[in-house]
């Protein structure tokens, strides 16, 4: 079938595969060589993130952690440092936990059972199916964001796919359209279709291999499917970013809790709105501070809320404590120089914190994201380039 048009009356899968043989993406780094580990790593990274953003992260991960055993044996700090800037950090913690589970329970080999894969941390039904279909050629349907869009339009399924009723209908359709062979190619093909032709905006229906029986296309109702998620106002929060310097000019960073924003990463301490910075640092680190200056605020947009961070420059009150402030497992004191950019990037700091430090100390950091979005749009391996939805940093307007 390669390079040829399918016969008249060919199935959805046959037409899609014929198109894929000519136009599909077959040179993504996780495809050559294709292994269960590489497919799993790419699928987790591609959750909520575009292909173009993921590729350099994937290549760095593979170079450092080529298999489950090496990733499982790694320190979480090193793993988080390689992930820093990719966003949605729970994915990284789950990635590390899943690698440990595969290494210990399955002797370093990804199981080929759907329920077993789905039981791994951070792996849902569609991700598990995509891993098994692409790695082992298993016959499992997927339903990521792009596939939902393709199938909702093709069958004119009304409603938001996030509701169980609509999702169930789309799952049934996805399973019905599976071919008996070439499951790895078919899985990539339907994701590619959503990425390159059946996009959220300005879909190229005239080039779509399954447009002939697409109901939304036939009825000129492409814009109606799938229905958008009901609008909800995104909360706005404020917090204080504490820049604490000791007598040697080093600044305090702390490890974030394992859950919540920037979970498990190192960061400047953050005091929530209304929370006493002095009390927070006294309880958490046993130190006292004196505020010196308030620096310009900047904003950081998360998926579900927007955070305004106001940096507060503080000095350490020594009292009778030793001049050298001792480090603890959950804190570090960093001496920053003009050449510290790459070193800081290797610690695993959240992108907006690294960006702030880079601006504050005029560093040559390689991933200062003060003017760019590290995760511009959610998707899987079939990223469609839809609207930005993940973290983004910008200066707050003067008030």
Secondary structure, DSSP 4 states (H G I P E B T S, - for coil): -TTSPPPTT--HHHHHHHHHHHHS----TTTTT--HHHHHHHHHHTTTS-HHHHHHHHHHHHHH--SHHHHHHS-HHHHHHHHTTS--THHHHHHHHHHHHHHHHSTTS----HHHHHTSTT--HHHHHHHHHHHH--------HHHHHHHHHHTT--S-TTSHHHHHHHHHHHHHT--SS-HHHHHHHHHHHHHHTS-SSS--GGG-TTGGG-HHHHTT-GGGSSPPPPP-PPEEEEEEEEEEE-TTS-EEEEEPPSSSTTTT-EE--EEETT--HHHHHHHHHS-EEEEEEEPPPEEEE-SSEEEEEEEEEEEEE-TTS-SSPPP-TTEEEE---TT-HHHHHTTTB-HHHHHHHHHHTT---TT--SSS-TT-S--STT-------S-EEEEPPP-
